Amino acid sequence: MTFSGILNVLIMKISLLQQMYKDVLVGIPLAKESHHYTSLLNLCVEQSPERDESCNRMHLPSPNSGIRSHEDIDMSDAVVPTTDDISNSFANMNSSFCPREVMLLQLTLIKMMVAKAESQEIEFNMRQKYCEIFVLLLKEAKIDSKLICLLSGYDHLLSHMASKSLASLVYFQLKEENALNVTWLTFSLKTLSGFPVNTHVAECLWTLTTIIKDILKDTVLPKAGILKKLLAPLDAVLEGFYNSILFHHFDSHHYTSPYSEAANNLISFIDLLEALLASRIELDLLLRCQRVLFLKVSYILNLISSSVHYLIKKKFIMLLKKCVLYKSREDAKSGSLFLQNPSLYEDMLALSNAVLQVVNLTWLNQIPLSGKVSYFGGSEAAPGDDTQGGSDQTLLRALSLVVLKALEFKFQNSATEAEIKGDFQSSMSQLLIFWRSHLKSSPQSQLVVHHCEWLSLIFIEQDDDMWEAAKALLLIYLKFDRLRHDAADNLSQKEEETWNFLTHASGYNPHCIFLFLLEKIAFDSTVLLDFLISSETCFLEYLVRYLKLLRKDWHQFLDVCNHFDTKHGTFQSISSVKPCHQEKQGCMTDDSLQNACCEREPQTPISLASSHNYLVFTAEQGDNEVAESNQSNSLVCTDSTSLLGSLQSLVNYDSSEDSELESDGKECLVNTKQVPLNNEDERRIRETGCCYTDDKRNALKSEVLPLKQKGSSTSSCLACMASSDNIIPLRIMLYKSTKCLEELQKAISRLQRRNLFPYNPSALLKLLSHIEKISKNVNPQ
């Protein structure tokens, strides 16, 4: 055949493939027999003679190879181009470029047809036609072998498309024929077991990852049986591959660039581990390949502290975060499925023990969090931009949450206080040092003098992580408290005071944390309402647990509120102040209090193991009094608008691309993406939930100011209510916090009456109502 004839056939084939693509895309039935379309979709892949059947490297065909005769491809409906058309096409088309374009179009068609064949919206006859074509492609054309050859080619786009098409066909056979593709299985076993001698494994990992994801996304398929048929033959080799790829010396220069083959293999393996994690949580098959991430997590922890590229570290840390939050996919909520699954609980405990073991060995300090920030359109900042932004906050939150959740799991499995007390204090000490070292350049952190405030500073920009962290520390506190009371029926006042002191020193006093969080959101009940409506946070679970604690621990809440009022931001090292064992011990004078206000937090690292560095609230005679009005101004003057920056960052969700901010600091902040309702319901919820907050600040001033000052100018700070000759009790923090909860209760009740609340809030409303009664019955003096 002359070159002109070859080019003519090639152009004809492209024309027919384009027409087929249009028909499949629009949904026009394929009228010709299946063999015709099989011939069009059949790939022309040359295999080098020295290569075996695994096709480690693919060769694109030469222009005249694989060209079929006119009899092989029915071109009766095609328009035969003229000599001028062929000449023009020849001038515009590179001879080595045409076969590649044909292959890409063929691969696109195969992927599209598999999707159409699985769709219930497509007519049965059309789906049956597609299935006939696939059977011919697999049985006669051996399309799977040709796709495997394309996987390891030098052309990355062809490899990617071949991986997608191969995964679709393997999944199709699993679903329609309940059979695993033998050719693909043989290739996968040989590739994975041959590592690290054979380093070309990324493409194999891509395909397996895609198949697992397709199975998990299917809503009709009996997932457990199909997934077991897929993974059972690969179970042992996947565990061996896990050991081989992670039990490495990662100091090699091959892992310092994200573009190297070694780094590409690791990144592809992380994607596979994420898919296996999803299957582990959703489908309990008890396969080793699903559990190895939990049982041998020490390999990953060692890799994170090695010299591998920052991107690889970050992906592994985010994977660990998904593990501890039991999040199987990006769209999955965190839940408590593991409580109903003993083996998953066992796996989580193994992971937690491994994490806490390395944390106590200063593992956190070995992880740099100063990777380059990614900018739109490149990785470099524009000239003049401030690039000294400090640590990677996303990774800082992720690592912190991994440690806190590991502590939570460890606590849930402990039977006595002695088992966990030492590990807890050691881990929290390391975590506090970690937080301090990575926020030391932040202006806000310069004012931090209490350990309970760190949580709100670290997590305020990511609300789902913030409430997960707060819930973890609350559960730890509740477990500690229960173990203490189980060990002794009646605890002495000294023991209670020491216990209270330690909760502040270790940064997990629940009342203190709750008040700091409220303060960071400017006591805005509409923000709390947003959290309750949202399906992306665990705030409902946290709030219910905390309100139950608050109901029985009200006196401790009052004490913390008093400390906020009289000594807000005033703490002192335990080297000079010991926990109060009697009513009048360990107290400060007004002068010492005023001096302490000006002291910043010491810049030396904190160690909770050495008690002389503890930072705690200081005691003072007359917690409810101050001597001078200017002292009150400096201690409790807090205008809501000063925290607007925190509010704005609060709803800037990293994981929600379409989130919008609708607030000037006085309106409610309800993120429309979070509300699991339609747009009209969202609008009505915002209107209903916010209408009662118009005179919030005026009401606060009116109720707190003395009678003789109610007519004075409202431009002064709230703390100016006290004069030097008329000292009154300060209950600002108590008032603000209980008022916020009261407004939240009213908003929920209003929405419930209008059937706008997304779930039944009756139990929550009862708790809020009970707290309101307690706060009104307690004598504020």
C-alpha positions in Angstrom: 0.0 0.0 0.0 1.4 3.4 -0.9 1.9 6.1 1.7 -1.0 8.0 0.2 -3.2 5.0 0.7 -2.0 4.5 4.3 -2.7 8.1 5.1 -6.1 7.8 3.5 -7.0 4.8 5.7 -5.8 6.6 8.8 -7.8 9.6 8.1 -10.8 7.5 7.5 -10.4 5.7 10.8 -10.1 9.0 12.6 -13.3 10.2 10.9 -15.2 7.1 11.9 -14.0 7.3 15.5 -15.0 10.9 15.7 -18.5 10.0 14.4 -18.7 7.2 16.9 -17.7 9.5 19.7 -20.5 11.9 18.8 -23.0 9.1 18.6 -22.0 7.7 22.0 -21.9 11.2 23.6 -25.4 12.2 22.4 -26.9 8.7 23.0 -27.6 7.7 19.4 -27.8 3.9 19.0 -24.8 2.2 17.3 -26.4 0.8 14.2 -23.7 -1.4 12.8 -22.6 -4.8 14.0 -20.4 -5.0 17.1 -17.3 -6.3 15.2 -17.2 -3.0 13.2 -16.9 -1.0 16.4 -14.5 -3.5 17.9 -12.2 -3.0 14.9 -12.4 0.8 15.4 -11.5 0.6 19.1 -8.8 -2.0 18.8 -5.4 -0.5 19.7 -2.4 -0.8 17.5 0.4 -1.3 20.0 3.8 -2.7 18.9 5.8 -4.7 21.3 9.6 -4.7 21.3 10.9 -8.3 20.5 13.1 -8.3 23.5 10.2 -7.5 25.9 8.2 -10.2 27.5 4.4 -10.2 27.8 4.4 -7.7 30.6 5.3 -4.9 28.1 7.5 -2.9 30.4 7.8 -0.3 27.8 5.4 0.4 24.9 6.3 1.4 21.4 4.0 3.5 19.3 3.4 2.0 15.9 5.1 3.3 12.8 2.8 5.1 10.3 2.3 2.0 8.2 2.0 -0.5 11.0 -1.3 -1.8 12.2 -3.1 -0.2 9.3 -5.9 -2.4 8.3 -7.2 -2.9 4.8 -10.5 -1.4 3.6 -12.1 -4.8 4.2 -11.3 -4.8 7.9 -13.0 -1.5 8.5 -16.3 -0.7 6.9 -16.0 2.7 5.4 -19.2 2.6 3.3 -20.6 5.6 5.1 -17.4 7.6 5.2 -16.7 10.4 2.8 -13.6 9.5 0.8 -11.2 12.5 0.8 -9.9 13.9 -2.4 -6.2 14.1 -3.3 -6.0 17.7 -2.2 -7.6 16.8 1.1 -5.0 14.2 1.7 -2.2 16.5 0.7 -3.5 19.2 3.1 -3.9 16.7 5.9 -0.4 15.4 5.3 1.0 18.9 5.5 -0.8 19.5 8.8 -0.3 16.2 10.5 3.0 14.7 11.8 3.3 11.0 10.9 4.2 10.0 14.4 1.5 12.3 15.9 -1.5 10.7 14.2 -1.3 7.2 15.9 -1.1 8.9 19.3 -4.2 11.0 18.6 -6.0 7.9 17.4 -5.1 6.0 20.6 -6.2 8.9 22.8 -9.6 9.0 21.1 -10.0 5.2 21.4 -9.2 5.3 25.1 -11.6 8.1 25.6 -14.3 6.2 23.9 -13.7 3.0 25.9 -13.9 4.9 29.2 -17.1 6.7 28.0 -18.8 3.6 26.8 -18.1 1.8 30.1 -19.7 4.6 32.0 -22.7 4.6 29.7 -23.1 0.8 30.0 -23.3 1.1 33.8 -25.8 4.0 33.7 -29.4 3.0 34.4 -30.5 6.1 32.5 -29.3 4.6 29.2 -31.8 2.3 27.3 -31.3 -1.4 27.8 -30.6 -2.2 24.1 -27.8 0.4 24.0 -26.2 -0.9 27.1 -26.4 -4.4 25.8 -24.7 -3.3 22.6 -21.9 -1.7 24.5 -21.4 -4.9 26.6 -21.2 -7.0 23.4 -18.4 -4.7 22.1 -16.5 -5.0 25.4 -16.7 -8.8 25.4 -15.3 -8.8 21.8 -12.5 -6.4 22.8 -11.5 -8.5 25.8 -11.9 -12.0 24.3 -10.8 -11.5 20.7 -8.8 -8.2 20.5 -7.0 -8.8 23.9 -7.5 -5.2 24.7 -6.4 -5.7 28.3 -2.9 -6.8 27.3 -2.5 -3.9 25.0 -3.6 -1.5 27.7 -1.1 -3.0 30.1 1.6 -2.3 27.4 0.5 1.3 27.3 0.7 1.7 31.1 4.4 1.7 31.2 5.0 3.8 28.2 7.1 7.0 28.1 4.0 9.0 27.1 2.5 10.1 30.4 -0.9 11.1 28.9 -1.3 7.8 27.2 -0.3 5.9 30.4 -2.9 7.9 32.4 -5.6 7.3 29.9 -4.7 3.6 29.6 -4.9 3.2 33.4 -8.4 4.7 33.5 -9.6 2.5 30.6 -8.1 -0.6 32.0 -9.6 0.1 35.4 -13.0 0.6 33.8 -12.8 -2.7 31.9 -11.6 -4.7 35.0 -14.5 -3.1 37.0 -16.9 -3.9 34.2 -15.9 -7.6 34.3 -16.2 -7.7 38.1 -19.7 -6.2 38.0 -21.2 -7.8 34.9 -19.5 -11.2 34.9 -18.5 -11.5 38.6 -15.0 -12.4 37.4 -11.6 -10.9 37.9 -9.5 -10.2 34.8 -6.7 -12.7 34.9 -4.4 -10.8 32.6 -4.6 -7.7 34.9 -4.2 -9.8 38.0 -1.1 -11.5 36.7 0.4 -8.2 35.8 -0.4 -6.7 39.2 1.0 -9.6 41.1 4.2 -9.7 39.1 4.7 -5.9 39.3 4.1 -5.5 43.0 6.1 -8.6 44.1 9.0 -7.5 41.8 9.6 -4.3 43.7 12.1 -2.8 44.3 14.0 -4.7 41.5 11.2 -3.5 39.2 10.6 0.1 40.0 7.8 0.8 37.5 4.9 0.3 39.9 3.1 3.7 39.9 0.9 2.8 36.9 -0.2 -0.5 38.5 -1.1 1.3 41.7 -3.1 3.9 39.8 -5.2 1.2 38.2 -5.9 -0.7 41.5 -6.8 2.6 43.2 -9.3 3.6 40.5 -11.0 0.1 40.7 -11.4 0.3 44.5 -12.8 3.8 44.2 -15.3 2.8 41.5 -16.5 -0.1 43.6 -17.0 2.1 46.7 -18.9 4.7 44.7 -21.3 2.2 43.2 -24.8 2.4 44.9 -26.2 -0.9 43.5 -23.3 -3.3 43.5 -22.9 -5.7 46.4 -19.7 -4.0 47.4 -18.4 -6.5 50.0 -18.4 -9.5 47.8 -16.9 -7.7 44.8 -14.2 -6.0 46.8 -13.2 -9.2 48.4 -12.9 -10.9 45.0 -10.7 -8.0 44.0 -8.4 -7.7 47.0 -8.2 -11.3 48.3 -5.8 -12.5 45.6 -3.6 -9.4 46.2 -3.8 -9.4 50.0 -0.4 -11.0 50.7 1.5 -9.2 48.0 0.1 -5.8 49.0 1.3 -6.3 52.6 4.7 -7.3 51.3 4.8 -4.3 49.0 3.9 -2.0 52.0 6.9 -3.4 53.8 9.2 -3.0 50.8 8.3 0.5 49.8 8.2 2.0 53.3 11.1 0.1 54.9 13.6 2.2 53.0 16.4 4.6 53.6 14.7 7.8 52.5 17.7 10.0 52.8 18.5 9.3 49.1 18.3 12.2 46.7 15.7 10.2 44.7 13.1 11.2 47.3 13.9 14.8 47.6 12.2 15.8 44.4 8.4 15.2 43.8 9.1 14.5 40.2 11.4 11.5 40.5 10.2 8.0 39.9 10.7 7.0 43.5 8.6 10.0 44.7 5.9 9.2 42.1 5.8 5.6 43.4 5.3 6.8 47.0 2.6 9.4 46.1 0.7 6.8 44.1 1.0 4.4 47.0 -0.5 7.0 49.3 -3.5 7.3 47.0 -3.9 3.5 47.2 -3.7 3.6 51.0 -6.4 6.2 51.1 -8.6 3.9 49.0 -7.8 0.9 51.2 -8.7 3.1 54.2 -12.0 3.8 52.7 -12.7 0.1 52.2 -11.4 -0.7 55.7 -13.9 1.6 57.3 -16.9 1.0 55.0 -16.5 -2.7 54.5 -15.1 -4.9 57.2 -13.4 -7.7 55.2 -10.6 -8.3 57.7 -7.9 -8.4 55.0 -4.3 -7.7 56.0 -3.9 -5.1 53.2 -6.7 -3.1 54.7 -5.3 -3.2 58.2 -1.6 -2.9 57.5 -1.7 0.9 57.6 -2.9 0.8 61.2 -0.8 -2.1 62.4 2.5 -1.0 60.9 2.0 2.8 61.1 5.5 3.1 62.6 6.9 2.8 59.0 5.0 5.9 58.0 5.9 7.8 61.2 9.6 7.1 60.5 9.2 8.3 56.9 7.5 11.6 58.0 10.6 12.5 60.1 13.0 11.6 57.3 14.3 13.8 54.5 11.7 12.9 51.9 10.1 15.8 50.0 7.7 18.0 51.9 4.8 17.1 49.7 5.2 13.4 50.5 5.3 14.2 54.3 2.2 16.3 54.0 0.2 13.6 52.1 1.2 11.0 54.7 0.2 13.3 57.6 -3.1 14.1 56.0 -3.7 10.4 55.6 -3.0 9.8 59.3 -5.5 12.6 60.1 -8.2 10.7 58.0 -7.4 7.6 60.0 -7.9 9.2 63.4 -11.1 10.9 62.2 -12.4 7.7 60.6 -12.9 9.6 57.4 -12.9 7.2 54.5 -13.4 9.8 51.7 -13.4 13.5 51.3 -17.2 13.7 51.4 -17.5 11.5 54.4 -18.3 12.8 57.9 -16.3 11.7 60.9 -18.3 9.1 62.8 -18.1 6.4 65.4 -18.4 3.3 63.2 -15.3 1.9 64.9 -17.3 1.5 68.1 -19.5 -1.1 66.4 -16.4 -2.8 64.9 -14.1 -4.5 67.4 -11.3 -5.1 64.8 -11.4 -1.4 63.7 -11.2 -0.4 67.3 -8.2 -2.7 67.8 -6.5 -1.1 64.8 -7.1 2.4 66.0 -5.7 1.6 69.4 -2.5 0.1 67.7 -2.2 3.3 65.7 -2.7 5.5 68.7 0.0 3.6 70.8 2.5 4.0 68.0 1.8 7.7 67.5 2.1 8.5 71.3 5.3 6.4 71.5 7.1 8.6 69.0 5.5 11.8 70.3 7.1 11.1 73.7 10.4 10.7 71.9 10.3 14.3 70.5 9.1 13.1 67.1 7.1 16.3 66.6 10.2 18.5 66.8 11.8 16.6 63.9 9.1 17.6 61.5 9.7 20.9 59.6 6.5 22.8 58.9 7.9 25.6 56.7 7.3 24.2 53.3 6.8 26.6 50.4 3.4 28.0 50.1 1.6 27.2 46.8 0.6 30.2 44.8 -1.9 30.3 41.9 0.0 29.8 38.7 3.3 28.8 40.4 5.2 28.1 43.5 7.0 31.5 44.0 5.6 34.5 45.6 5.3 37.8 43.7 8.0 40.4 44.3 7.3 42.4 47.5 5.0 39.8 49.0 5.6 38.8 52.6 6.7 35.2 52.5 7.6 35.0 56.2 4.2 33.7 57.1 5.5 31.1 59.6 4.6 27.5 59.7 2.2 25.5 57.5 -1.0 25.9 59.5 -2.8 23.1 57.7 -0.1 20.7 58.6 0.2 22.1 62.1 -3.5 21.5 62.8 -3.4 18.0 61.2 -0.4 16.9 63.4 -2.0 18.3 66.5 -5.3 16.6 65.8 -3.5 13.2 65.2 -1.9 13.5 68.6 -5.1 14.6 70.4 -7.2 11.9 68.9 -4.5 9.3 69.7 -4.7 10.4 73.3 -8.4 10.1 73.2 -8.3 6.5 71.9 -5.6 5.6 74.5 -7.8 7.0 77.3 -10.9 5.1 76.2 -9.0 1.9 76.5 -7.5 2.6 79.9 -8.9 1.2 83.1 -7.0 3.3 85.8 -5.7 6.8 86.1 -2.2 5.5 86.8 -2.1 3.8 83.3 -2.6 7.1 81.4 -1.5 10.0 83.6 2.2 9.8 82.8 1.7 9.3 79.1 -0.9 12.1 78.9 1.3 14.7 80.7 4.3 13.8 78.6 2.4 13.9 75.3 0.7 17.2 76.2 4.0 18.7 77.2 5.5 17.8 73.8 2.4 19.2 72.0 2.5 22.5 73.9 6.2 22.9 73.1 5.3 22.1 69.4 2.5 24.7 69.4 4.7 27.4 71.0 7.6 26.8 68.6 5.5 27.1 65.5 3.4 30.1 66.6 6.1 32.1 68.1 6.1 34.6 65.2 2.3 35.1 65.4 1.2 38.4 67.0 -1.6 36.6 68.8 0.7 34.0 70.3 2.8 36.8 72.0 -0.2 37.4 74.3 -0.9 33.8 75.1 -0.2 33.1 78.8 -2.5 30.2 79.4 -2.3 26.7 78.0 -6.0 26.3 77.5 -6.0 29.1 74.9 -3.6 27.3 72.6 -6.4 25.1 71.1 -8.5 28.1 70.0 -5.4 29.8 68.5 -4.3 26.7 66.6 -7.7 25.6 65.2 -9.8 28.8 64.9 -9.4 28.9 61.1 -10.7 25.3 60.6 -13.9 24.8 62.5 -14.3 21.0 61.9 -10.8 20.4 63.2 -11.4 22.8 66.1 -14.4 21.0 67.4 -12.8 17.6 66.9 -9.9 18.8 69.0 -12.2 20.3 71.7 -14.2 17.1 71.8 -11.1 15.0 72.2 -9.9 17.0 75.2 -13.4 17.0 76.7 -13.6 13.2 76.5 -10.1 13.0 78.1 -11.2 15.3 80.9 -14.4 13.3 81.5 -12.5 10.0 81.5 -9.9 11.4 84.0 -12.7 12.7 86.2 -14.5 9.4 86.2 -11.4 7.4 87.0 -10.6 9.8 89.9 -14.0 9.3 91.5 -14.0 5.6 90.9 -10.7 5.4 92.8 -11.9 7.5 95.7 -15.5 8.0 96.9 -14.8 11.3 98.6 -12.0 13.6 97.3 -10.6 16.2 99.7 -10.5 19.9 98.8 -6.8 19.7 98.4 -7.2 16.9 95.8 -9.9 18.8 94.0 -7.7 22.0 93.8 -4.7 20.0 92.6 -6.8 18.3 90.0 -8.2 21.7 88.8 -4.7 23.1 88.7 -3.4 20.3 86.6 -6.3 20.6 84.0 -5.2 24.2 83.4 -1.5 23.4 83.4 -2.0 20.7 80.8 -4.3 22.9 78.7 -7.5 20.7 78.8 -9.8 22.4 81.3 -13.1 22.2 79.4 -14.7 25.3 80.9 -11.6 27.4 80.1 -11.4 26.0 76.5 -15.1 26.6 76.0 -14.8 30.3 77.1 -11.7 30.9 75.0 -13.6 29.5 72.0 -16.6 31.7 72.7 -14.3 34.7 73.0 -12.6 33.9 69.7 -16.0 34.1 67.9 -17.0 37.2 69.8 -19.8 35.4 71.7 -21.8 35.3 68.5 -24.6 32.7 68.9 -25.3 32.7 65.2 -21.8 31.2 64.6 -22.7 28.4 67.0 -26.0 28.0 65.2 -24.1 27.6 62.0 -22.0 24.9 63.6 -25.1 23.1 64.8 -26.7 23.1 61.4 -23.5 22.1 59.6 -23.0 18.5 58.7 -19.2 19.1 58.5 -18.4 19.4 62.2 -19.0 17.4 65.4 -20.1 20.5 67.3 -23.5 19.0 68.2 -21.8 16.0 69.9 -19.4 18.3 71.6 -22.0 20.7 72.8 -24.3 18.0 74.3 -21.4 16.5 76.2 -20.2 19.8 77.5 -23.7 21.0 78.6 -24.1 17.8 80.5 -20.8 18.5 82.3 -21.7 22.1 82.8 -25.0 21.1 84.5 -23.2 19.2 87.2 -20.0 21.2 87.4 -21.5 24.7 87.5 -19.3 25.9 90.4 -16.1 25.2 88.5 -17.6 27.1 85.5 -18.2 30.1 87.8 -14.7 30.0 89.1 -13.2 30.1 85.6 -15.6 32.9 84.6 -14.4 34.9 87.7 -10.8 34.4 86.7 -11.5 35.7 83.2 -13.2 38.7 84.7 -10.6 39.7 87.2 -7.4 38.5 85.7 -8.1 38.1 82.0 -4.7 37.4 80.5 -3.0 37.4 83.9 -1.2 34.3 84.8 2.0 33.5 86.6 4.6 30.8 86.7 4.1 28.1 89.3 7.7 28.9 90.4 6.2 31.8 92.5 2.6 30.6 92.9 1.5 27.2 94.2 -2.0 25.7 93.9 -4.2 26.9 96.7 -4.5 24.4 99.4 -6.5 26.7 101.6 -8.7 29.6 101.0 -6.1 32.3 101.5 -2.9 30.6 100.3 -1.1 31.4 97.1 -2.9 34.8 96.6 -1.7 38.0 94.9 -2.1 41.6 96.0 -3.6 44.1 93.7 -0.1 45.5 92.9 1.2 42.1 92.0 -1.8 41.6 89.8 -1.2 44.8 88.0 2.5 43.9 87.5 1.6 40.5 86.2 -0.7 42.0 83.5 2.4 43.4 81.8 4.4 40.2 81.9 4.6 38.2 78.7 4.8 34.4 78.5 8.3 33.2 79.2 10.2 32.3 76.0 11.8 29.2 77.3 10.2 25.8 76.2 7.6 24.5 78.5 7.9 21.1 80.1 4.9 19.8 82.0 7.1 17.2 83.5 8.9 19.9 85.5 6.3 21.6 87.6 8.2 24.9 88.1 7.3 25.9 84.5 3.5 25.4 84.8 1.5 28.4 83.8 -1.9 28.7 85.6 -4.5 31.1 86.7 -3.3 33.0 89.8 -5.6 33.3 92.8 -6.6 36.6 94.4 -8.6 37.6 97.4 -12.0 38.8 96.3 -12.1 37.3 92.9 -15.0 39.5 92.0 -13.4 42.8 92.8 -10.9 45.2 91.4 -9.5 48.3 93.1 -9.3 50.8 90.3 -11.5 51.6 87.2 -8.5 51.8 85.0 -7.5 48.3 86.1 -10.9 47.2 85.0 -10.4 48.8 81.6 -7.2 47.0 81.0 -8.4 43.6 82.2 -11.9 43.1 80.8 -12.4 45.6 78.0 -13.3 43.5 75.1 -15.3 44.9 72.2 -16.8 42.4 69.8 -15.6 44.2 66.7 -12.0 43.6 67.8 -12.5 39.9 67.1 -13.9 40.4 63.7 -10.7 39.1 62.1 -11.1 35.8 64.0 -14.7 35.6 62.8 -13.8 36.2 59.2 -11.1 33.5 59.2 -13.5 31.2 61.0 -15.7 30.7 58.0 -12.9 30.5 55.5 -13.1 26.7 55.2 -10.1 25.2 53.6 -12.1 22.2 52.4 -15.0 24.1 51.0 -14.1 25.8 47.7 -17.4 27.6 47.2 -17.8 28.9 50.7 -19.0 32.5 50.9 -18.7 35.1 53.7 -21.8 37.2 54.5 -21.0 39.4 57.4 -19.8 42.8 58.5 -19.3 41.7 62.0 -22.8 42.5 63.2 -24.8 40.1 60.9 -24.9 36.4 61.4 -22.2 34.2 59.7 -23.9 31.2 58.2 -21.9 29.5 55.5 -24.3 28.5 52.8 -22.3 25.5 51.8 -22.5 24.0 55.2 -26.3 24.0 55.6 -27.7 20.7 54.3 -30.9 22.3 53.1 -32.0 24.0 49.9 -31.3 27.7 49.2 -34.7 28.9 50.2 -34.5 27.1 53.6 -31.0 28.5 54.1 -32.3 32.0 53.6 -35.2 31.5 55.9 -32.9 30.0 58.6 -30.6 33.0 58.4 -33.4 35.5 58.6 -35.1 33.7 61.5 -32.0 32.9 63.4 -30.5 36.4 63.3 -33.4 38.7 63.8 -33.2 38.7 67.6 -29.5 39.8 67.8 -30.0 43.5 66.7 -29.7 45.1 70.1 -27.3 42.6 71.6 -24.6 45.0 72.7 -27.1 47.6 74.0 -28.8 44.9 76.1 -25.5 43.9 77.5 -24.6 47.4 78.6 -28.0 48.0 79.9 -28.0 45.0 82.2 -24.5 45.2 83.4 -24.0 48.9 84.1 -25.1 50.4 87.5 -28.3 52.4 87.5 -26.5 55.7 87.9 -24.4 54.9 84.8 -27.1 53.7 82.4 -27.7 57.2 81.1 -24.0 57.8 80.5 -22.3 57.7 77.1 -22.2 54.3 75.5 -18.9 54.9 73.8 -16.9 53.8 76.7 -15.7 50.2 77.3 -17.9 47.7 79.1 -15.4 47.5 81.9 -15.8 51.2 82.7 -18.9 50.3 84.8 -16.8 50.4 88.0 -15.6 53.6 89.5 -12.9 54.1 92.2 -15.4 55.0 94.8 -18.2 52.5 93.8 -16.7 49.0 93.3 -19.2 46.4 92.0 -18.9 42.7 91.2 -17.7 41.9 87.7 -19.6 39.1 85.9 -18.9 40.0 82.4 -17.7 36.6 81.2 -20.5 34.8 82.9 -23.0 37.1 81.4 -21.6 37.0 77.9 -21.3 33.2 77.8 -24.8 32.5 79.3 -26.3 35.2 77.1 -24.8 33.5 74.1 -26.3 30.1 75.0 -29.6 31.7 75.8 -29.7 33.4 72.3 -28.7 30.1 70.8 -31.6 28.4 72.5 -34.1 31.0 71.3 -32.8 30.7 67.7 -33.1 26.9 67.7 -36.6 27.1 69.2 -37.7 29.6 66.6 -36.4 27.5 63.8 -38.0 24.3 65.3 -41.4 26.0 65.5 -41.2 26.8 61.8 -39.9 23.3 60.9 -36.7 24.8 59.6 -34.2 23.0 61.8 -32.6 20.0 59.9 -33.0 17.6 62.8 -34.9 17.2 66.1 -33.2 19.4 68.7 -35.5 18.6 71.6 -32.7 17.0 73.8 -30.4 19.9 73.1 -33.1 22.4 73.9 -33.7 20.7 77.3 -30.1 21.0 78.2 -29.9 24.7 77.2 -33.1 25.4 79.1 -31.7 23.7 82.2 -28.5 25.8 82.0 -30.5 28.9 81.6 -32.4 28.1 84.8 -29.2 27.4 86.7 -27.6 30.7 85.6 -30.7 32.7 86.6 -31.1 30.9 90.0 -27.5 31.3 91.0 -26.7 34.3 93.1 -24.3 36.4 91.0 -22.7 37.7 94.2 
